[in-house]
Amino acid sequence: MSNTESNTEKPILEQSISLSENSGYISNDVSTAQSAFLTLPVVIQTALEQAKRVVLITNNPAVTTVQFEMLIQPDDILVVFNHFIHADFFASHQLASLLPKLLFFRQIGDSKLHFGLPPRSNHISVVEQMAETAPLGILTSNQPYQFPTFADDPSPNDDPITTQRILDIPLNMQKILSSPTYHSVLSERHKVVADYPYFTDIHSSAPSSGFLLYRLMLAARSYLHYIQNTKLPLEIVMIGFNDNDKNAHFWHGHNWDFERQEMSRLPTGVTIHRY
């Protein structure tokens, strides 16, 4: 697929077409699977049709670049989150720099801001480098990037300014963030997480970034499985998705018990590397 029109003109499928029992998708609703696939930036839709694996990488400080070198493969798509770890590795490593990448940036509450994008701490200079060497897609949660200023930050003291922090988006990145080919929006209430048990007493309760993208990719691969009429086209590899509290931050608005219970019984073609 080379443009937005080639994707959006696909017919909406009947809702009750059965998928493989081992596809890893959460229901037999193919229209939901199609919606998940079409939610992705066009550049990532195209990459998925050619890839063999999707590798989701959490911000787990226990994971090292040495472990990445052992795990990544030439036909991978890499998915990272917010203010992602080991940014220089993904931009400059001989193999990692050449792999397609999907960057997910989560909205901060109801504000104009997203974690990992200006005016919050960010890797914008590294993202620019990534975009020059491989296909790059950006997903923002709930709303498109709003190009906020520091004055729009409802809690600026949560993220002190440093000399490395970029406060404004450079022109070439503005073009990427304004293009449906490279940037799209993922609702935290997408149908792929319709069964998620939210905490009604916690504002902005929602799935964790990793779980949301995991479900999205399960659905997207089910759609590919259906339209390509082949064996499962994609493996999903999850790096650093621990079932303990080693990670630096576990927000109480995510239902970790629910997420860990699902991760304890993985579908065919999904593996987790814990550290």
C-alpha positions as CSV (number, residue, x, y, z in Angstrom):
1,M,0.0,0.0,0.0
2,S,1.4,3.3,-1.0
3,N,-1.2,5.8,0.2
4,T,-4.1,6.3,2.5
5,E,-6.7,5.8,-0.1
6,S,-5.6,2.3,-1.0
7,N,-6.3,1.3,2.6
8,T,-9.5,3.2,3.4
9,E,-11.3,2.0,0.3
10,K,-11.2,-1.6,1.4
11,P,-14.7,-2.9,2.0
12,I,-15.9,-3.3,5.6
13,L,-16.1,-7.0,6.3
14,E,-18.9,-8.9,7.8
15,Q,-18.6,-9.1,11.6
16,S,-19.1,-12.8,12.1
17,I,-16.4,-14.3,9.9
18,S,-14.4,-16.8,11.9
19,L,-10.7,-16.4,12.5
20,S,-8.2,-19.2,13.4
21,E,-8.5,-20.4,16.9
22,N,-4.7,-19.8,17.3
23,S,-4.7,-16.4,15.7
24,G,-4.4,-14.8,19.2
25,Y,-7.2,-12.4,18.6
26,I,-9.8,-11.9,21.3
27,S,-13.0,-12.5,19.3
28,N,-14.2,-13.4,15.8
29,D,-15.1,-9.8,14.9
30,V,-13.1,-9.2,11.7
31,S,-14.3,-5.7,11.4
32,T,-12.6,-4.9,14.7
33,A,-9.4,-6.6,13.4
34,Q,-9.7,-4.4,10.3
35,S,-10.2,-1.3,12.4
36,A,-7.0,-2.2,14.4
37,F,-5.0,-2.6,11.2
38,L,-6.3,0.6,9.7
39,T,-5.6,2.5,12.9
40,L,-1.9,2.1,12.3
41,P,0.0,4.7,10.2
42,V,0.1,3.7,6.5
43,V,3.8,3.3,6.6
44,I,3.5,0.6,9.3
45,Q,0.6,-1.1,7.5
46,T,2.9,-1.6,4.6
47,A,5.8,-2.8,6.8
48,L,3.5,-5.3,8.5
49,E,2.7,-6.9,5.2
50,Q,6.4,-7.6,4.7
51,A,7.6,-8.4,8.2
52,K,7.9,-11.7,10.0
53,R,7.8,-10.4,13.6
54,V,6.6,-7.4,15.7
55,V,8.9,-6.7,18.7
56,L,7.3,-4.7,21.5
57,I,9.9,-3.2,23.9
58,T,8.9,-1.9,27.3
59,N,10.8,0.8,29.3
60,N,12.2,-1.8,31.6
61,P,15.6,-0.6,32.9
62,A,16.7,-4.3,33.4
63,V,16.9,-4.8,29.6
64,T,20.3,-4.0,28.0
65,T,21.4,-3.3,24.5
66,V,23.4,-6.5,24.6
67,Q,20.1,-8.4,25.0
68,F,18.5,-6.4,22.1
69,E,21.4,-7.5,19.9
70,M,20.7,-11.1,20.7
71,L,17.0,-10.8,20.1
72,I,16.3,-8.6,17.1
73,Q,16.2,-10.0,13.6
74,P,16.3,-8.5,10.1
75,D,12.6,-8.9,9.4
76,D,11.4,-7.3,12.6
77,I,9.2,-4.2,13.2
78,L,10.2,-2.5,16.5
79,V,7.6,-0.9,18.8
80,V,8.7,1.4,21.6
81,F,6.8,3.6,24.0
82,N,6.8,7.2,25.3
83,H,10.3,8.3,26.5
84,F,11.7,5.0,25.4
85,I,14.9,3.5,26.7
86,H,18.2,3.0,24.7
87,A,17.2,5.5,22.1
88,D,20.7,5.8,20.6
89,F,20.8,2.1,20.0
90,F,17.7,2.1,17.9
91,A,18.9,5.0,15.8
92,S,22.5,4.0,15.2
93,H,23.0,0.2,15.7
94,Q,23.9,-1.5,12.4
95,L,20.7,-3.6,12.3
96,A,18.3,-1.8,14.6
97,S,18.7,1.5,12.7
98,L,17.4,-0.2,9.5
99,L,14.3,-1.8,11.0
100,P,10.8,-0.2,10.6
101,K,9.7,1.4,13.9
102,L,6.4,2.3,15.5
103,L,6.6,4.9,18.3
104,F,3.7,5.2,20.7
105,F,3.2,8.4,22.7
106,R,0.5,8.4,25.4
107,Q,-1.7,11.4,26.2
108,I,-1.1,12.9,29.7
109,G,-4.5,12.9,31.3
110,D,-6.9,15.2,29.4
111,S,-4.1,17.7,28.5
112,K,-2.7,18.7,25.1
113,L,0.5,16.8,26.0
114,H,1.8,13.3,25.3
115,F,4.6,11.5,27.2
116,G,7.8,11.5,25.3
117,L,7.0,14.5,23.1
118,P,7.8,18.2,23.6
119,P,7.5,20.1,25.8
120,R,8.1,17.0,28.0
121,S,11.4,15.1,28.0
122,N,11.9,13.5,24.6
123,H,14.2,11.9,22.0
124,I,13.2,14.1,19.1
125,S,16.7,14.4,17.7
126,V,17.0,10.6,17.8
127,V,13.6,10.2,16.2
128,E,14.7,12.5,13.3
129,Q,17.7,10.2,12.8
130,M,15.4,7.2,12.8
131,A,13.2,8.7,10.2
132,E,16.2,9.1,7.8
133,T,17.2,5.5,7.9
134,A,14.0,3.3,8.0
135,P,10.2,3.5,7.8
136,L,8.9,5.3,10.9
137,G,5.3,5.5,12.2
138,I,4.0,7.5,15.1
139,L,0.9,6.7,17.1
140,T,-0.5,9.2,19.7
141,S,-3.2,8.1,22.1
142,N,-6.7,9.7,22.0
143,Q,-5.8,12.8,20.0
144,P,-3.3,14.0,17.3
145,Y,-0.2,15.7,18.6
146,Q,-1.2,19.3,19.5
147,F,2.2,21.0,19.2
148,P,1.8,22.3,22.8
149,T,4.0,24.8,24.5
150,F,5.5,24.7,28.0
151,A,2.7,26.9,29.1
152,D,0.2,24.1,28.2
153,D,1.8,21.7,30.7
154,P,-0.6,21.2,33.6
155,S,2.1,19.8,35.8
156,P,5.5,21.2,34.6
157,N,7.3,20.3,37.8
158,D,6.8,16.6,37.0
159,D,9.4,16.8,34.3
160,P,12.2,19.4,35.0
161,I,13.8,21.1,32.0
162,T,17.4,19.9,31.2
163,T,19.9,21.0,28.6
164,Q,19.1,17.9,26.5
165,R,15.3,18.6,26.5
166,I,13.8,19.8,23.2
167,L,10.9,22.2,23.7
168,D,9.8,22.6,20.1
169,I,9.3,20.2,17.2
170,P,11.7,20.8,14.3
171,L,10.1,21.4,10.9
172,N,10.8,18.0,9.3
173,M,9.2,16.3,12.3
174,Q,6.2,18.6,12.1
175,K,5.7,17.3,8.6
176,I,5.8,13.7,9.9
177,L,3.4,14.5,12.7
178,S,1.0,16.2,10.3
179,S,0.9,13.3,7.7
180,P,-1.6,10.4,7.9
181,T,1.1,8.3,6.2
182,Y,3.3,8.5,9.3
183,H,1.0,9.6,12.1
184,S,-2.3,8.3,13.4
185,V,-4.4,8.3,16.6
186,L,-5.2,5.3,18.8
187,S,-8.0,5.6,21.3
188,E,-7.3,4.1,24.7
189,R,-10.9,2.8,24.4
190,H,-10.4,1.1,21.1
191,K,-12.6,-2.0,20.5
192,V,-9.5,-4.3,20.9
193,V,-9.7,-3.5,24.7
194,A,-13.5,-3.5,25.0
195,D,-13.3,-6.1,27.7
196,Y,-10.7,-4.2,29.8
197,P,-11.8,-3.8,33.5
198,Y,-11.2,-0.1,34.1
199,F,-11.2,1.4,37.6
200,T,-14.2,3.7,37.7
201,D,-12.9,5.7,40.7
202,I,-9.6,6.5,39.0
203,H,-9.5,9.3,36.4
204,S,-8.0,8.2,33.0
205,S,-7.9,4.6,34.1
206,A,-7.0,2.6,30.9
207,P,-4.8,-0.2,29.7
208,S,-1.0,0.2,30.0
209,S,0.7,1.3,26.8
210,G,2.3,-2.1,26.3
211,F,-1.0,-4.0,26.8
212,L,-2.9,-1.6,24.5
213,L,-0.3,-2.1,21.7
214,Y,-0.2,-5.8,22.3
215,R,-3.9,-6.2,21.8
216,L,-3.8,-3.9,18.8
217,M,-1.0,-6.0,17.1
218,L,-2.9,-9.2,17.9
219,A,-5.9,-7.8,16.1
220,A,-3.8,-6.4,13.2
221,R,-2.1,-9.8,12.6
222,S,-5.5,-11.5,12.6
223,Y,-6.6,-9.1,9.9
224,L,-3.5,-9.9,7.9
225,H,-4.1,-13.6,8.5
226,Y,-7.6,-13.2,7.1
227,I,-6.8,-11.2,4.0
228,Q,-3.6,-13.1,3.1
229,N,-5.3,-16.5,3.6
230,T,-2.1,-18.0,4.9
231,K,-0.7,-19.3,8.1
232,L,-0.2,-16.7,10.8
233,P,1.9,-14.0,9.1
234,L,3.4,-12.5,12.2
235,E,5.1,-13.5,15.4
236,I,4.8,-11.1,18.3
237,V,7.8,-10.8,20.6
238,M,7.5,-8.9,23.9
239,I,10.7,-7.7,25.6
240,G,10.8,-6.7,29.2
241,F,7.1,-7.3,30.0
242,N,7.6,-8.5,33.5
243,D,5.1,-10.2,35.8
244,N,6.7,-8.6,38.9
245,D,7.6,-5.1,40.1
246,K,11.1,-4.6,38.7
247,N,10.0,-1.8,36.4
248,A,10.4,1.7,37.7
249,H,6.7,2.8,37.6
250,F,3.4,0.9,37.9
251,W,0.6,3.4,37.7
252,H,-2.4,2.4,39.8
253,G,-4.9,3.3,37.0
254,H,-3.8,0.3,35.0
255,N,-5.3,-3.1,35.9
256,W,-2.1,-5.0,36.3
257,D,-3.7,-8.1,37.6
258,F,-5.9,-8.4,34.5
259,E,-2.9,-7.8,32.2
260,R,-0.6,-10.2,33.9
261,Q,-3.3,-12.9,33.9
262,E,-3.7,-12.6,30.1
263,M,0.1,-12.6,29.6
264,S,0.3,-15.9,31.6
265,R,-1.5,-17.8,28.7
266,L,0.0,-16.6,25.5
267,P,-1.5,-17.4,22.1
268,T,0.4,-19.2,19.3
269,G,3.2,-17.2,17.9
270,V,3.6,-14.9,20.9
271,T,6.7,-15.0,23.2
272,I,7.8,-12.9,26.2
273,H,11.4,-12.3,27.4
274,R,11.3,-11.2,31.0
275,Y,14.2,-9.7,33.0
